[in-house]
Amino acid sequence: MLNNLSAKERMAIAREKMPEQDAEVRSRNFTEVNLGLTLEQAVREAQRCLMCKTRPCVAGCPVAVDIPAFVTHLAQGDLAEAARILMRDNALPAVCGRVCPQEVQCEAKCVRANRGLPVAVGYLERFVADWAMANDAELAAAAPVAPSGKKVAVVGCGPAGLTAAGELAGQGHAVTIFEALHDTGGVLRYGIPEFRLPKNIIDAEVARLVRTGVDIECNVIVGKTLTLGQLRAQFDAVFIGNGAGLPVMLGIAGENLKGVYSANEYLTRVNLMGAGQITDSATPIMRGRHVAVIGGGNTAMDCVRTARRLGAQRAMIVYRRGESEMPARVEEIHHAKQEGIEFVMLTAPLAVLSDDAGWARALRCQKMELGEPDASGRRRPMPVAGSDFELPAEVVVNALGTRANPLLTATEPELKLNKWGNIESDENGATSLPGVFAGGDIVRGGATVILAMGDGKRAAAAIDAYLKRA
């Protein structure tokens, strides 16, 4: 396991493939698809790193993980030090190793990508984080931090809130997270299926934060149970990370029919409430032989792959552009295809059609063709005249995206919002209210887990500086 290979020898090592469940088997269960690298595979993959002096991968990481350092120690077989470095920079490494889009972030910056495949940073992050969870006693405990005497409230127990809480607790501040739902994790728990992110991983990451002194109070809806004003009176600073939970509607006839779901509702019923998975779940879910999911992002992939596992004979993605324009991760598209998901591309829904009892029976669709690029840089879909057709679907899931959760912001007229209802903040998360900071989807709109974590980390540093000035 010595890390004394030459650059030429490192370049000769092929990238490791992630072991995974057989597609036919996994399409009928909710067990995690990716199985993780072995120690030997992880060390070999780590030895592919060229240890660049410029460290471009770090610049590509929204939470600035010291990637070369943790990878170097992994390549040497020093897992404890690799874990210490990784967990110093990343509050949720086992989560990020599973759902972070490394291919467009750290791995996209890897110089090896100029002559082949980048180092599989995500695989290595997952391996080290999982090892750390299994061998927690072997990690040297961090030196205790003297209490600052300051109290911080965090609204939302998702990736932004958890990251901010962990960083602030590490500075000696007393942190309380207020979560609206009955369990922790936010979108990590209700929005990402078990086959991509097992709940025990979320539980372990949250438990580690709790051990640092973070308090979590569930079933507290800030804006209903408590007001932001009350939190400001009781705490020295507040971080808002309550996400973007309001679905973007389809705007077509029939979207209120029985059998039509928003992605949030569909995934929450299955992921958080156990619908379709737990035999005694009190939460129902429509299964359907034909399920159409409208959208092309990661959430759409999660919905359609969930539908497949719930028994859909024909689980379909309906997307108005082509595959190359899809925002979903390449890995998710690849896994979906392996599992028998049907991709109905260059197709836009016009209406949801009903049967005599008011249940969805089909989508009326129109074929599209790609024109010139629009503001997003992707080619604009244009309707093809006379191309209307019906697509059988007893269940239709709208996965077009989400908007800012208005429960808190609607009760705080002095909190400045943009035209989309997102909280306005500066580069450090500071809002228009003194001592109130924000980050994640409530600021960005729907985005990725790691971008929300980056917001939480930056805001925590700004809150710490604010409290030291107060």
C-alpha positions in Angstrom: 0.0 0.0 0.0 3.0 2.3 -0.3 2.3 5.5 -2.2 5.6 5.7 -4.0 4.4 5.2 -7.6 5.7 7.3 -10.4 3.3 9.5 -12.4 3.6 7.1 -15.3 2.7 4.2 -13.1 -0.3 6.1 -11.7 -1.5 6.9 -15.2 -1.4 3.2 -16.1 -3.9 2.3 -13.4 -7.4 1.9 -14.8 -10.3 3.5 -13.0 -12.2 1.1 -10.7 -15.8 0.3 -11.5 -18.4 0.5 -8.8 -19.8 -2.9 -7.9 -23.6 -2.8 -8.1 -26.7 -5.0 -7.7 -27.9 -6.9 -10.8 -30.4 -4.6 -12.6 -33.1 -7.2 -12.8 -32.9 -8.0 -9.1 -32.6 -4.4 -7.9 -35.5 -3.2 -10.0 -37.8 -5.2 -7.6 -36.2 -4.0 -4.3 -35.3 -0.8 -2.5 -31.8 -1.9 -1.4 -28.9 0.3 -2.4 -27.9 -0.1 -6.0 -24.2 0.7 -5.6 -22.4 -1.7 -3.3 -19.2 0.2 -2.6 -15.5 -0.5 -3.3 -13.4 -3.0 -1.5 -10.3 -1.8 0.4 -8.1 -3.1 -2.4 -10.2 -1.3 -5.0 -10.2 2.0 -3.0 -6.4 2.0 -2.5 -5.8 1.3 -6.2 -8.2 4.1 -7.2 -6.5 6.4 -4.8 -3.1 5.6 -6.3 -4.4 7.0 -9.6 -4.2 10.5 -8.1 -1.3 12.5 -9.5 -1.1 14.7 -6.4 -1.2 17.9 -8.5 0.4 21.0 -6.9 -2.4 23.2 -8.3 -5.1 21.0 -6.6 -7.9 21.9 -9.1 -10.2 19.3 -7.6 -10.5 21.3 -4.4 -11.6 24.4 -6.3 -14.3 22.2 -7.8 -15.7 21.2 -4.4 -18.4 23.4 -3.0 -17.3 22.6 0.6 -13.6 22.7 -0.3 -12.7 19.2 0.9 -8.9 18.7 0.9 -9.2 15.9 -1.7 -5.5 15.3 -2.4 -4.8 15.0 1.3 -7.5 12.4 2.1 -6.8 10.5 -1.1 -3.0 10.4 -0.4 -3.6 8.9 3.1 -6.1 6.4 1.6 -3.5 5.4 -1.0 -1.1 4.7 1.8 -3.6 2.7 3.7 -4.0 5.2 6.5 -7.7 5.2 6.7 -8.0 6.9 10.0 -6.2 10.0 8.8 -8.0 10.0 5.5 -11.3 10.0 7.5 -10.2 12.7 9.8 -9.3 15.0 6.9 -12.5 14.2 5.1 -14.8 14.7 8.1 -13.0 17.9 9.0 -14.1 19.5 5.8 -17.4 17.8 5.1 -20.3 17.4 7.6 -22.0 14.7 5.5 -19.3 12.7 3.6 -21.2 9.4 3.4 -24.2 11.3 1.9 -22.0 13.3 -0.6 -20.2 10.1 -1.6 -23.5 8.8 -2.8 -25.5 11.7 -4.2 -23.0 14.5 -5.0 -22.6 15.2 -8.8 -18.8 14.8 -8.7 -18.7 14.4 -12.4 -19.4 18.1 -12.9 -17.5 19.3 -9.8 -14.3 17.9 -8.4 -13.9 15.1 -10.9 -14.5 17.6 -13.8 -11.5 19.5 -12.6 -9.2 16.5 -12.3 -6.3 16.8 -14.6 -6.5 13.0 -15.4 -9.7 13.8 -17.2 -7.6 15.5 -19.9 -6.2 12.1 -20.9 -8.8 9.6 -19.8 -11.1 9.2 -16.8 -10.7 11.3 -13.7 -10.0 9.9 -10.2 -13.3 8.5 -8.8 -13.4 11.0 -5.9 -17.0 10.2 -5.1 -16.3 6.5 -4.8 -13.3 7.2 -2.5 -15.3 9.7 -0.4 -18.0 7.1 0.1 -15.5 4.4 1.0 -13.7 6.5 3.6 -16.9 7.8 5.1 -18.4 4.3 5.4 -15.2 3.0 6.9 -15.3 5.9 9.5 -18.9 5.0 10.4 -18.0 1.4 10.9 -14.8 2.2 12.9 -15.8 5.3 14.8 -13.9 4.3 17.9 -10.6 4.3 16.0 -10.9 8.0 15.1 -9.2 10.4 17.5 -11.8 12.5 19.2 -11.6 16.2 18.3 -10.4 18.5 21.1 -13.3 20.0 23.0 -14.1 23.6 22.2 -14.8 26.1 24.9 -18.4 27.2 24.9 -18.9 30.6 23.4 -22.0 31.4 25.4 -23.8 32.2 22.1 -27.0 30.4 20.9 -27.8 29.8 17.2 -31.2 28.6 15.8 -31.1 26.6 12.6 -34.4 26.3 10.6 -34.5 23.1 8.6 -32.7 19.8 9.2 -31.7 19.3 5.5 -28.1 19.4 4.1 -27.8 23.2 4.5 -29.0 23.2 8.1 -27.1 20.2 9.1 -23.8 21.5 7.7 -24.3 25.0 9.3 -25.1 23.3 12.6 -22.1 21.1 12.6 -19.7 24.0 11.7 -21.2 26.3 14.4 -21.1 23.6 17.1 -17.4 23.1 16.2 -16.9 26.8 17.1 -18.4 26.3 20.5 -21.8 27.8 19.9 -25.0 26.2 21.3 -27.0 25.1 18.2 -30.7 24.0 18.0 -32.2 22.8 14.7 -35.9 23.2 14.3 -37.4 20.7 11.8 -40.9 20.8 10.5 -41.2 17.1 9.8 -41.2 14.3 12.3 -37.8 13.0 11.4 -34.4 14.4 10.5 -32.6 14.9 7.2 -34.9 17.1 5.2 -34.7 16.3 1.5 -32.1 13.7 2.2 -34.8 11.6 3.9 -38.0 12.5 2.1 -36.7 13.3 -1.4 -34.0 10.7 -2.1 -34.9 7.0 -2.4 -33.5 4.3 -0.2 -31.8 2.6 -3.2 -29.7 5.7 -3.7 -29.3 6.9 -0.1 -30.1 4.4 2.7 -31.8 5.9 5.7 -29.3 4.3 8.1 -26.6 6.5 6.4 -28.6 9.7 7.2 -29.2 8.4 10.8 -25.5 7.9 11.3 -24.5 11.3 9.9 -27.1 13.0 12.0 -26.2 11.1 15.1 -22.5 12.2 14.7 -23.7 15.8 14.7 -25.8 15.3 17.8 -22.8 13.9 19.6 -21.0 17.2 19.0 -23.8 18.9 21.0 -26.3 19.9 18.3 -29.9 19.7 19.6 -32.7 18.8 17.1 -36.4 19.6 17.7 -38.7 18.0 15.2 -42.4 18.8 14.5 -41.7 22.5 14.7 -42.9 24.6 11.8 -41.2 28.0 11.9 -43.9 30.3 10.6 -46.6 28.3 12.3 -45.5 26.7 15.5 -42.9 29.5 16.1 -42.2 32.7 14.3 -38.9 34.0 13.1 -39.3 36.9 15.4 -39.5 34.6 18.4 -36.4 32.8 17.3 -34.5 36.1 16.9 -35.6 37.1 20.5 -34.4 33.8 21.9 -31.2 33.2 19.9 -28.1 35.3 19.1 -28.3 34.4 15.4 -30.6 32.4 13.0 -29.8 30.3 9.9 -32.7 29.6 7.6 -32.3 26.5 5.5 -35.9 25.3 5.1 -35.7 24.4 1.5 -37.9 24.7 -1.6 -40.9 22.5 -1.0 -43.5 24.1 -3.3 -44.0 22.2 -6.5 -43.9 23.9 -9.9 -47.2 23.0 -11.4 -47.7 21.6 -15.0 -50.3 24.2 -16.0 -52.2 21.7 -18.1 -55.7 20.4 -18.0 -56.3 17.4 -15.7 -53.3 17.9 -13.4 -55.7 17.7 -10.4 -57.1 14.3 -11.4 -56.8 11.3 -9.0 -53.6 9.5 -9.8 -51.6 12.7 -10.5 -48.8 13.5 -8.0 -46.1 16.1 -7.5 -42.7 14.6 -7.2 -42.5 15.9 -3.6 -45.7 14.1 -2.6 -44.8 10.9 -4.4 -41.3 10.6 -3.0 -42.4 11.7 0.5 -45.1 9.1 0.7 -42.6 6.3 -0.2 -39.4 7.5 1.3 -40.6 9.1 4.6 -43.9 7.4 5.2 -43.0 3.9 3.8 -45.9 3.7 1.3 -45.5 0.7 -0.9 -42.5 -0.6 1.2 -43.8 -1.2 4.7 -46.8 -3.6 4.9 -48.4 -1.7 7.8 -47.9 1.8 6.4 -50.9 4.0 6.9 -49.9 6.1 3.8 -51.4 4.9 0.5 -49.6 5.1 -2.9 -51.0 4.5 -6.3 -49.0 1.9 -8.1 -50.3 1.7 -11.7 -49.3 -0.5 -14.6 -48.3 2.5 -16.6 -46.5 5.4 -14.8 -45.4 8.6 -16.6 -42.9 10.9 -14.9 -42.6 14.3 -16.5 -39.2 15.9 -16.2 -35.5 15.1 -16.9 -33.7 15.8 -13.7 -32.4 13.6 -10.8 -35.8 13.9 -9.1 -37.6 12.6 -12.2 -35.1 9.6 -12.2 -35.8 9.0 -8.5 -39.6 9.0 -9.2 -39.5 6.7 -12.2 -37.1 4.2 -10.7 -39.4 4.2 -7.6 -42.4 3.5 -9.8 -40.5 0.5 -11.3 -39.9 -0.9 -7.8 -43.5 -0.4 -6.9 -44.4 -2.8 -9.8 -45.0 -0.6 -12.8 -44.9 -2.7 -16.0 -44.2 0.4 -18.0 -42.3 3.2 -16.1 -41.6 6.1 -18.4 -39.7 9.4 -18.4 -41.5 12.0 -20.5 -39.1 14.8 -21.4 -39.5 17.6 -23.9 -35.8 17.7 -24.9 -33.3 15.0 -25.9 -31.1 12.8 -23.6 -28.1 15.0 -24.1 -30.0 18.0 -22.6 -31.2 16.1 -19.5 -29.9 17.6 -16.3 -30.0 14.3 -14.5 -26.7 12.6 -13.6 -25.3 10.3 -16.2 -25.1 7.5 -13.6 -28.8 7.9 -12.8 -29.8 7.8 -16.5 -27.5 4.7 -16.9 -29.0 2.9 -13.9 -32.6 3.8 -15.1 -31.9 2.3 -18.5 -30.5 -0.9 -17.0 -33.7 -1.2 -14.9 -36.0 -1.1 -17.9 -37.1 2.5 -17.7 -38.6 3.8 -20.9 -37.4 7.2 -22.2 -40.1 9.1 -24.2 -38.0 11.9 -25.4 -38.8 15.1 -27.4 -42.3 14.9 -26.0 -44.4 17.5 -24.1 -47.5 16.8 -22.1 -50.6 18.7 -23.2 -53.2 17.3 -20.8 -54.0 14.5 -18.4 -57.0 12.5 -19.6 -59.4 10.8 -17.2 -61.7 7.8 -17.1 -65.4 7.9 -16.2 -64.5 7.8 -12.4 -62.1 10.8 -12.5 -58.9 8.8 -12.4 -56.0 9.5 -14.7 -55.9 7.1 -17.7 -53.5 8.7 -20.2 -51.4 11.7 -21.1 -52.1 13.6 -24.3 -48.7 14.5 -25.6 -47.1 16.4 -28.5 -43.8 15.6 -30.2 -41.1 18.3 -30.1 -38.0 19.2 -32.1 -35.1 21.2 -30.9 -34.5 24.7 -32.2 -32.0 27.4 -31.2 -30.5 27.5 -27.7 -32.6 29.4 -25.1 -31.5 31.3 -21.9 -30.3 28.0 -20.3 -27.9 27.4 -23.2 -29.9 24.3 -24.2 -31.7 24.0 -27.5 -35.3 25.2 -27.2 -38.0 22.5 -27.7 -40.4 23.5 -30.5 -43.8 21.7 -31.1 -44.2 19.5 -34.2 -47.6 20.3 -35.8 -50.1 17.5 -36.0 -48.0 15.1 -33.8 -50.4 14.7 -30.9 -50.8 11.3 -29.4 -52.0 9.5 -26.2 -49.7 7.8 -23.8 -51.4 5.3 -21.4 -50.7 6.3 -17.7 -52.8 5.5 -14.6 -50.2 7.4 -12.5 -48.6 10.7 -13.6 -45.8 12.3 -11.6 -44.9 16.0 -12.1 -41.1 16.3 -11.6 -40.6 19.7 -13.1 -39.0 21.2 -10.0 -39.9 23.2 -6.9 -40.1 26.7 -5.6 -39.3 28.3 -2.3 -41.2 27.1 0.8 -43.4 30.1 1.7 -44.4 29.1 5.2 -41.7 31.1 7.0 -41.2 33.9 4.5 -44.9 34.8 4.2 -45.0 35.7 7.9 -41.9 38.0 7.8 -42.6 41.1 5.6 -39.2 42.6 6.5 -37.3 39.7 5.1 -36.3 40.6 1.6 -37.3 38.2 -1.2 -36.6 38.1 -4.9 -39.3 37.8 -7.5 -39.4 34.0 -7.2 -40.0 34.1 -3.5 -36.5 33.1 -2.6 -34.7 34.8 0.3 -32.2 37.4 -0.9 -28.8 37.1 0.7 -25.2 38.1 0.1 -22.3 35.8 -0.7 -22.0 34.9 3.0 -25.7 34.2 3.5 -26.5 37.4 5.3 -30.2 38.5 4.7 -31.9 41.9 5.1 -32.5 41.1 8.8 -29.5 41.6 11.2 -28.3 38.3 12.6 -30.4 36.3 10.2 -28.6 34.2 7.5 -29.9 31.8 4.9 -28.7 29.2 2.4 -29.7 26.2 0.3 -32.8 25.9 -1.8 -34.7 28.7 0.1 -32.1 31.0 -1.5 -31.2 29.2 -4.7 -34.4 27.5 -5.6 -34.1 23.7 -6.3 -30.4 22.8 -6.4 -28.1 20.0 -5.3 -27.3 18.7 -1.9 -23.6 19.8 -2.1 -24.5 23.3 -3.1 -26.8 23.6 -0.1 -24.0 22.3 2.1 -21.6 24.8 0.6 -24.1 27.6 1.5 -24.4 26.2 5.0 -20.6 26.1 5.5 -20.1 29.7 4.3 -23.0 31.0 6.3 -21.7 29.3 9.4 -18.3 31.1 9.0 -20.2 34.4 8.6 -22.4 33.7 11.7 -19.3 32.9 13.7 -17.7 36.1 12.7 -20.9 38.0 13.4 -21.2 36.5 16.9 -17.6 37.3 17.7 -18.3 41.0 16.8 -21.5 41.2 18.8 
